[in-house]
Amino acid sequence: MNALKELKRAAIGWLDIIANRPGGAERFNRSGRGLANAVGFYFFMVLFTILVQGVSISFPSYDQIFLGAVVNGLPLLGVALVIFATVRLLRLEIVTNALLVPAVYALAFLLLIGLPLSLFFGNMFANAMLGALGYMLYRAARDIAKLRIGVSIAFAVLAIAVLVALPIGLYMLTVPAIPAG
């Protein structure tokens, strides 16, 4: 299948899932190739975002682009770990890719939506974007994994908590310790 057709199907699938229309979950390609396309689109959006935001100041160096891609890969890893743990601990009847592919597309689409918002309004809508991602993950848990309402809410809250804690953890690792005195 063509990567652009998969992207279109994923966008329509997310619109169907958000609107609670039937059949949205079946639009995602849950194979390894589908996951590779989703991750590729995510990193394309990361690169595009880094370049567009960097050009407003000065063109970013290769080191800045590489570091930005690595740092922006961590939310992807965090959501993947939450999904993997949820599928394993709850012993769900679905494969991990069934939730992971839509979650990766959700992260990528929010980068696409968040880019013009961040350019014009700064970080004013950062919490709204996290809320939108939380709702999208909740809907994915309800529609794709067929989880109950409470478990779906807990899944979305856990994923958002991991995404919020990642920058704090990175900050704590990179800042030198305060000397005792």
ABEGO torsion letter per residue (X at the ends): XBAAAAAAAAAAAAAAAAAGBBGAAAABBABAAAAAAAAAAAAAAAAAAAAAAAAAABBBBAAAAAAAAAAAAAAAAAAAAAAAAAAAAAGBABBAAAAAAAAAAAAAAAAAAAAAAAAAAEAAAAAAAAAAAAAAAAAAAAAAAGBBAAAAAAAAAAAAAAAAAAAAAAAAAABBBBBBX
